[in-house]
Amino acid sequence: MSYIKKDSNPTTRNLIQINAREIYLKTGNNWLNTHRKFNICTVLAVFATIILLSACKPATDDLGSLQPDLSLCLFEQEVCTKTVPGMSVSLMTSPTEMPSEEMVTYHLEFSTPVTRVRGKLEGRDMFMGSIPILFSRKEGNHFDSEAQFGACISGYMVWRLTVNFETQSGPQQVYFDFLADSDQHQ
């Protein structure tokens, strides 16, 4: 595939031809090869590498200081509680430091009776896939599940556990955001 551009000045009659490997410039009746050779695969590989390396980025003002995200659950310090209309939902984890690529137990407690509790784990700020979470009732309004999630190469990855459930008033949804490997960010 090539692209040819005619010069807008009719007295110079210059043409530029660009194809997949070289750039040619025609001045008058002569074609000049600029010897600017490049490989399309190399260019695409460089762009793909840049995108992959920039995918996991911490929220920073400058390269040295992380800004605290107050919306994150801090399981090491407290139970994470969210409210939805007419009720509260609490989440506890074991282990509390949320290690990547290790099994984590999720304990949910609802303030009112619920049914059909199900969830999914996803990256909050970047797509890392969707991991279905199957909760089972332990007793009363307590539900448990186990799952693991992947690691991010940057070392700063926020995950979101979305929990869907039904109450007497209809379907509800709540989400919990947490930092993976949180023991490394304190």
Rosetta blueprint (number, residue, H / E / L):
1 M L
2 S L
3 Y E
4 I E
5 K E
6 K E
7 D L
8 S L
9 N L
10 P L
11 T L
12 T L
13 R L
14 N L
15 L E
16 I E
17 Q E
18 I E
19 N L
20 A L
21 R L
22 E L
23 I E
24 Y E
25 L E
26 K E
27 T E
28 G L
29 N L
30 N E
31 W E
32 L E
33 N E
34 T L
35 H L
36 R L
37 K L
38 F L
39 N L
40 I H
41 C H
42 T H
43 V H
44 L H
45 A H
46 V H
47 F H
48 A H
49 T H
50 I H
51 I H
52 L H
53 L H
54 S H
55 A L
56 C L
57 K L
58 P L
59 A L
60 T E
61 D L
62 D L
63 L L
64 G L
65 S L
66 L E
67 Q L
68 P L
69 D L
70 L L
71 S L
72 L L
73 C E
74 L L
75 F L
76 E L
77 Q L
78 E L
79 V L
80 C E
81 T E
82 K E
83 T E
84 V E
85 P L
86 G L
87 M E
88 S E
89 V E
90 S E
91 L E
92 M E
93 T E
94 S E
95 P L
96 T L
97 E L
98 M L
99 P L
100 S L
101 E L
102 E L
103 M L
104 V E
105 T E
106 Y E
107 H E
108 L E
109 E E
110 F E
111 S L
112 T L
113 P L
114 V L
115 T E
116 R E
117 V E
118 R E
119 G E
120 K E
121 L E
122 E E
123 G E
124 R L
125 D L
126 M L
127 F L
128 M L
129 G L
130 S E
131 I E
132 P E
133 I E
134 L E
135 F L
136 S E
137 R E
138 K E
139 E E
140 G L
141 N L
142 H E
143 F E
144 D E
145 S E
146 E E
147 A E
148 Q L
149 F L
150 G L
151 A L
152 C L
153 I L
154 S L
155 G L
156 Y L
157 M L
158 V E
159 W E
160 R E
161 L E
162 T E
163 V E
164 N E
165 F E
166 E E
167 T E
168 Q L
169 S L
170 G E
171 P E
172 Q E
173 Q E
174 V E
175 Y E
176 F E
177 D E
178 F E
179 L E
180 A L
181 D L
182 S H
183 D H
184 Q H
185 H L
186 Q L
